[in-house]
Structures are given as structure tokens and as C-alpha cells.
Amino acid sequence: MLAPDKKVFTKKTAGEKILHNTRNRWSSQTSESMMRNGILWKPGKKTIDDYSVHNYHALRIALGKLTIQEQSFFNTLTQAPFYAVHCTDSLDVVNKNNDLILYSRKKLISKGIRFNADNTQPIDISMLGNDGYVFFSLEVGSPLLKSSSRFGSIFYKIAYSHPVFRNSSLVLTDQVALVMPRCHIPELSREAVSLLEKRAFNRLSIIFNGKMLSILGLTYSIILDSRSLPPADQKIILSARNNAQLSNVVNSFFRPEIRVPKMVGIKSDEYAIHMEHYKPRMSRSSSSDSDEGAYGSDFFGSGSDSSEAED
């Protein structure tokens, strides 16, 4: 009776190992391509891991020892149920098995899949070279909090604990536009809101690589920036405990952007789709001549994409 179970377990483990190695390779290929092609990055000087570790240690040095209230907030936020949200106007990202298949801009072009070409500006590609990634925003808790996006009105929500995000990176806000988020915390004083709006971001200091460092970097960044606020406002921020409060804090301080290399494949029971705000729209699209049936299930099968090198 043990032999069949052992065989099945071995096959499952082997498949997971192959997928893990494939994602690691995609991560290396895509980040190397980004560093090589983006004007923003310093040629030959650093990898994305170097930036990430440097930024993390800089935060820890700047913070020093956390107060009791800061430590309590840190514990709460780092253990919160984070979710990644992908916005689009396309229903074609769900295949015949109801699996969610998302490709980077570069991958969409190479596969000849039609997509909204207005979603990525030329300056983003030239400055960052990040067209090899799939993008998500970040929320706390499973209910959808986001109600609108320039990228579309269909929202796909996935638990950030999903293995596909192990190789993701996170930037605190758009690295080109350096967008300052609108404050979603009505209890804050006008002085606090003004101080948050006057912050200046450094493009190379807001990136973190890997799920663990991403959440740590985000949390420490919120704590550090909260120290510039009046004591009463600091208390409001650090007292956030439920998911809605935590999500409001995260998205009032920053507009986190999650980047997953090359493609994302999520099985039908591992994501939620929200279409309450769906509004079909006409936009300029880009494609090759063969986009029929392009969103297949190859990610869950033999893994034919795994042998492809990132350009």
C-alpha cells in the first residue's frame, strides 16, 4: 500500500522542484534583462538583489530600535493576509479550464496575443526595462478594496502567499512617476496629510526583492515615515489592526507595485474575480497575427515555456 503513495508523492515533489527551478531561472533572466536595458539602473554595478538588501539594511540602520507600539504594528502588518490584485479589461486571461494565465508585455508580444498597448508608456520601458514582468497592486484582506484602475475594470485577486510570488519584487510606488498616494485615513490631521504629500522618493531606494524582504521593506518604510508625523497621528497609524485599516495605511503611505517575472499561472480555485466595476472600453491594441487560443494551459502541463530564455 505504501509504494503507490510514495510514487505519487515523488512525482508531485519532482514537479514542484521543476517549477521552482523554472521560476528561479525566469527571475534571474528577467531581472538581468531589466538591469541591462533600463536607463535608471547603474550598468554593471548592482543586481536587483543588491539594491534590495542595501535598501533593507539602510532602513534598519535609520530606524534603530523600534518602540513598543512600532513593534506591535510591525508584528501585525508582517503577519497580515496580503493579496495581489491584477487589473485588466480582458476576459481572455482565463483559459478553458478557468485557470488565470497572465503574461508580461514582452511575452504577450512574442506569443502574438492582443493586449492594450496603452497600459505601458514608452518612458517606463526605456527608463526601467521592466516589460518582462506581470504587475499587481497590493491589498490586505480578501474583500476587494480597489474600485478603479487605469489598467482596467476587471480585478483578479490572489493570495500573496501563493508560491508564484516567491520570486516577485516590490517597489513602494511607480519608479518613474514617483506617484504620491492619496491619503485614505480620515482621522489624520491636515498637518500629517501635508507631510505625507511632501515626501520625496528615491527611485533606487524603494525596491525590494523576494516576498519576505518586500513585506519587511514595506513595513519598515511605513514605520520610518510615520516618525515624521505628529505624535497623535503616529498613534493612529500604529494602532491599525484590522485588514481594512492596515490596507488603508499601506496605500496611504505608498502605492506598492508587485512584479512577477515573465508569467503567472493560477489555478481556478486559487483566485477571485471581481467584475462589479466592469466597463468595456475601446483602446489601441497590439498583437501579432495569431492570437487565437493563445491563453492555454501550458503553465500547468509540460511547462513548454520553461525552456525559453528571456530576451
C-alpha positions as CSV (number, residue, x, y, z in Angstrom):
1,M,0.0,0.0,0.0
2,L,2.9,2.3,0.6
3,A,4.6,2.0,-2.8
4,P,1.8,3.8,-4.9
5,D,1.6,6.7,-2.4
6,K,5.4,7.0,-2.4
7,K,5.4,7.1,-6.2
8,V,2.7,9.8,-6.4
9,F,4.5,11.9,-3.7
10,T,7.8,11.6,-5.6
11,K,6.2,12.7,-8.9
12,K,4.5,15.7,-7.1
13,T,7.7,16.7,-5.5
14,A,9.6,16.4,-8.7
15,G,7.1,18.6,-10.5
16,E,7.2,21.2,-7.7
17,K,11.0,21.2,-7.9
18,I,11.0,21.7,-11.7
19,L,8.5,24.6,-11.3
20,H,10.6,26.1,-8.5
21,N,13.8,25.9,-10.6
22,T,11.9,27.4,-13.6
23,R,10.7,30.3,-11.7
24,N,14.2,30.9,-10.3
25,R,15.6,31.0,-13.8
26,W,12.9,33.3,-15.1
27,S,13.6,35.6,-12.2
28,S,17.3,35.8,-13.0
29,Q,16.7,36.2,-16.7
30,T,14.1,38.9,-16.3
31,S,16.0,40.9,-13.7
32,E,19.2,40.8,-15.7
33,S,17.3,42.0,-18.8
34,M,15.8,44.8,-16.8
35,M,19.1,45.9,-15.4
36,R,20.7,45.7,-18.8
37,N,18.0,47.7,-20.7
38,G,16.7,50.2,-18.2
39,I,18.4,53.6,-18.2
40,L,17.6,54.0,-14.5
41,W,19.8,51.2,-13.4
42,K,23.6,51.6,-12.9
43,P,25.2,49.4,-15.6
44,G,27.3,46.5,-14.3
45,K,27.2,47.8,-10.7
46,K,24.3,46.1,-9.0
47,T,21.8,43.3,-9.3
48,I,18.2,43.7,-8.1
49,D,19.2,41.6,-5.0
50,D,22.0,44.1,-4.3
51,Y,19.5,47.0,-4.4
52,S,17.1,45.1,-2.2
53,V,19.5,44.1,0.5
54,H,21.1,47.6,0.6
55,N,17.7,49.2,0.9
56,Y,16.6,46.8,3.7
57,H,19.8,47.4,5.7
58,A,19.6,51.2,5.2
59,L,16.0,51.1,6.7
60,R,17.1,49.1,9.7
61,I,20.0,51.4,10.4
62,A,17.8,54.5,10.0
63,L,15.1,53.0,12.3
64,G,17.3,51.7,15.1
65,K,15.3,50.1,17.9
66,L,11.6,50.1,17.5
67,T,9.3,51.4,20.2
68,I,6.8,49.0,21.8
69,Q,4.0,50.5,19.6
70,E,6.1,50.3,16.5
71,Q,7.0,46.6,17.2
72,S,3.3,45.8,17.8
73,F,2.4,47.4,14.4
74,F,5.3,45.6,12.8
75,N,4.1,42.2,14.1
76,T,0.5,42.9,13.0
77,L,1.3,44.0,9.4
78,T,4.0,41.5,8.6
79,Q,1.6,38.7,9.6
80,A,-1.4,40.2,7.8
81,P,-3.1,38.3,4.9
82,F,-1.8,40.2,1.9
83,Y,-3.4,39.9,-1.6
84,A,-2.1,40.8,-5.0
85,V,-4.6,42.4,-7.4
86,H,-4.2,42.4,-11.2
87,C,-6.4,44.8,-13.2
88,T,-7.4,44.4,-16.9
89,D,-10.2,44.8,-19.3
90,S,-9.6,41.4,-20.9
91,L,-11.6,38.3,-20.1
92,D,-9.3,36.2,-22.3
93,V,-6.8,35.8,-19.4
94,V,-8.9,33.0,-18.1
95,N,-8.5,29.8,-20.2
96,K,-10.9,27.0,-20.9
97,N,-10.1,25.3,-17.6
98,N,-10.9,28.6,-15.8
99,D,-7.2,29.0,-14.8
100,L,-5.8,32.5,-14.8
101,I,-2.9,33.0,-17.1
102,L,-1.1,36.4,-17.2
103,Y,1.9,37.2,-19.4
104,S,4.3,40.1,-19.3
105,R,4.2,42.7,-22.1
106,K,7.3,41.1,-23.7
107,K,5.7,37.6,-23.5
108,L,2.4,38.9,-24.9
109,I,4.2,40.3,-28.0
110,S,6.3,37.1,-28.5
111,K,3.2,34.9,-28.3
112,G,1.2,37.2,-30.6
113,I,-1.5,37.9,-28.0
114,R,-3.6,41.0,-28.4
115,F,-3.4,43.4,-25.5
116,N,-3.9,47.1,-24.5
117,A,-0.7,48.8,-25.7
118,D,-1.6,52.0,-23.8
119,N,-1.1,50.3,-20.4
120,T,2.7,50.8,-20.5
121,Q,4.2,54.1,-21.6
122,P,7.4,54.1,-23.7
123,I,9.2,56.0,-20.9
124,D,8.5,53.2,-18.5
125,I,10.2,50.7,-20.8
126,S,13.2,52.9,-21.6
127,M,13.7,54.0,-18.0
128,L,13.2,50.7,-16.2
129,G,13.3,47.9,-18.9
130,N,10.7,46.1,-16.9
131,D,8.4,44.9,-19.7
132,G,9.3,41.3,-18.8
133,Y,7.1,41.4,-15.7
134,V,3.5,41.0,-14.8
135,F,2.2,43.7,-12.4
136,F,-0.1,43.7,-9.4
137,S,-1.1,46.1,-6.7
138,L,-1.2,45.1,-3.0
139,E,-4.1,44.9,-0.5
140,V,-4.6,43.5,2.9
141,G,-7.6,41.1,3.3
142,S,-9.6,39.1,0.8
143,P,-12.5,41.6,0.1
144,L,-11.7,43.8,-2.9
145,L,-10.9,47.4,-1.7
146,K,-9.8,48.8,-5.1
147,S,-12.7,50.1,-7.2
148,S,-10.9,51.7,-10.2
149,S,-7.7,51.4,-12.1
150,R,-6.3,52.9,-15.3
151,F,-5.4,49.4,-16.4
152,G,-8.9,48.0,-16.5
153,S,-12.1,47.3,-14.6
154,I,-11.8,43.6,-14.1
155,F,-10.0,42.7,-10.9
156,Y,-8.3,39.4,-10.2
157,K,-7.2,38.8,-6.6
158,I,-4.7,36.2,-5.5
159,A,-3.3,35.4,-2.0
160,Y,0.2,36.9,-1.8
161,S,1.2,33.6,0.0
162,H,0.8,31.8,-3.4
163,P,4.2,30.2,-4.5
164,V,4.2,32.3,-7.7
165,F,5.1,35.4,-5.6
166,R,8.2,33.8,-4.1
167,N,10.3,35.3,-7.0
168,S,8.4,38.6,-7.1
169,S,9.9,42.0,-6.4
170,L,8.1,45.1,-5.0
171,V,8.5,48.8,-5.4
172,L,6.8,51.2,-3.0
173,T,5.4,53.3,-5.8
174,D,5.8,53.8,-9.6
175,Q,9.6,54.2,-10.1
176,V,9.2,56.6,-13.0
177,A,6.3,58.8,-12.0
178,L,7.0,58.5,-8.2
179,V,3.3,58.9,-7.6
180,M,2.4,60.2,-4.1
181,P,-0.8,58.3,-3.0
182,R,-3.9,60.0,-1.8
183,C,-4.5,59.6,1.9
184,H,-7.2,57.2,2.8
185,I,-7.1,57.8,6.6
186,P,-9.7,60.4,7.5
187,E,-8.6,60.5,11.2
188,L,-5.2,62.0,10.3
189,S,-4.6,65.7,10.9
190,R,-4.2,68.2,8.0
191,E,-0.6,68.6,9.1
192,A,0.1,64.8,8.8
193,V,-1.6,64.6,5.4
194,S,0.5,67.6,4.2
195,L,3.7,66.0,5.5
196,L,2.9,62.7,3.7
197,E,2.3,64.6,0.5
198,K,5.6,66.4,0.7
199,R,7.7,63.3,0.9
200,A,10.4,62.7,-1.7
201,F,11.1,59.2,-3.0
202,N,14.5,58.0,-4.3
203,R,13.9,55.7,-7.3
204,L,16.6,53.2,-6.4
205,S,15.8,53.1,-2.7
206,I,12.2,51.8,-3.0
207,I,12.7,48.4,-4.4
208,F,12.8,45.1,-2.6
209,N,13.2,41.6,-4.0
210,G,11.6,38.4,-2.8
211,K,8.3,38.1,-0.8
212,M,9.9,38.3,2.6
213,L,12.1,41.3,2.1
214,S,9.3,43.0,0.2
215,I,6.9,42.9,3.2
216,L,9.7,43.8,5.6
217,G,10.8,46.7,3.5
218,L,7.2,47.9,3.1
219,T,6.6,47.7,6.9
220,Y,9.8,49.3,8.0
221,S,9.3,52.1,5.4
222,I,5.8,52.9,6.8
223,I,7.2,53.0,10.4
224,L,10.1,55.2,9.4
225,D,7.9,57.7,7.5
226,S,5.4,57.7,10.4
227,R,8.1,59.1,12.7
228,S,7.9,62.4,10.8
229,L,4.2,62.8,11.8
230,P,2.8,64.5,14.9
231,P,2.6,62.0,17.9
232,A,-1.2,61.8,17.7
233,D,-1.1,60.9,14.1
234,Q,1.7,58.4,14.7
235,K,-0.6,56.7,17.2
236,I,-3.4,56.5,14.7
237,I,-1.1,54.8,12.1
238,L,0.5,52.4,14.5
239,S,-2.9,51.4,16.1
240,A,-4.2,50.0,12.8
241,R,-5.2,46.4,13.5
242,N,-8.0,45.1,11.2
243,N,-7.4,44.3,7.5
244,A,-9.2,47.4,6.2
245,Q,-7.2,49.7,8.5
246,L,-4.0,48.1,7.5
247,S,-4.7,48.3,3.8
248,N,-5.6,52.0,4.2
249,V,-2.3,52.6,5.9
250,V,-0.3,50.7,3.3
251,N,-2.0,52.5,0.4
252,S,-1.9,56.0,2.1
253,F,1.8,55.8,2.6
254,F,2.7,54.1,-0.7
255,R,1.3,52.6,-3.9
256,P,3.0,49.2,-3.8
257,E,3.6,47.5,-7.2
258,I,4.4,43.8,-7.3
259,R,6.4,42.5,-10.2
260,V,6.4,38.8,-11.2
261,P,8.8,37.7,-13.9
262,K,7.5,36.5,-17.3
263,M,4.1,34.9,-16.5
264,V,1.7,34.0,-13.8
265,G,-0.4,30.8,-13.8
266,I,-3.1,30.5,-11.1
267,K,-5.5,27.5,-10.9
268,S,-9.2,28.1,-11.0
269,D,-9.7,27.7,-7.2
270,E,-6.8,29.9,-6.3
271,Y,-8.0,33.4,-7.3
272,A,-11.1,35.5,-7.1
273,I,-12.5,37.6,-10.0
274,H,-14.4,40.9,-9.4
275,M,-16.4,42.4,-12.2
276,E,-18.7,44.7,-10.3
277,H,-17.0,47.7,-11.8
278,Y,-16.5,46.2,-15.3
279,K,-16.9,48.8,-18.1
280,P,-15.8,47.6,-21.6
281,R,-13.7,50.2,-23.4
282,M,-12.1,50.7,-26.7
283,S,-8.3,51.2,-26.7
284,R,-5.3,50.8,-29.0
285,S,-4.2,47.2,-29.0
286,S,-1.1,45.4,-30.1
287,S,-0.8,41.9,-31.4
288,S,0.7,39.6,-34.0
289,D,-1.5,37.7,-36.4
290,S,-2.0,34.6,-34.3
291,D,-3.7,35.4,-31.0
292,E,-6.4,32.7,-31.3
293,G,-6.3,30.3,-28.3
294,A,-3.1,31.9,-27.0
295,Y,-4.1,31.7,-23.4
296,G,-3.7,28.0,-23.0
297,S,-2.8,25.8,-20.0
298,D,0.9,25.2,-20.8
299,F,2.0,26.5,-17.5
300,F,0.2,23.7,-15.7
301,G,1.3,21.0,-18.2
302,S,4.7,20.1,-19.6
303,G,6.0,23.6,-19.0
304,S,6.9,24.3,-22.6
305,D,7.7,27.9,-21.6
306,S,10.3,26.8,-19.1
307,S,12.9,26.3,-21.8
308,E,12.6,29.8,-23.3
309,A,15.2,32.4,-22.5
310,E,14.3,36.0,-21.7
311,D,15.3,38.4,-24.4
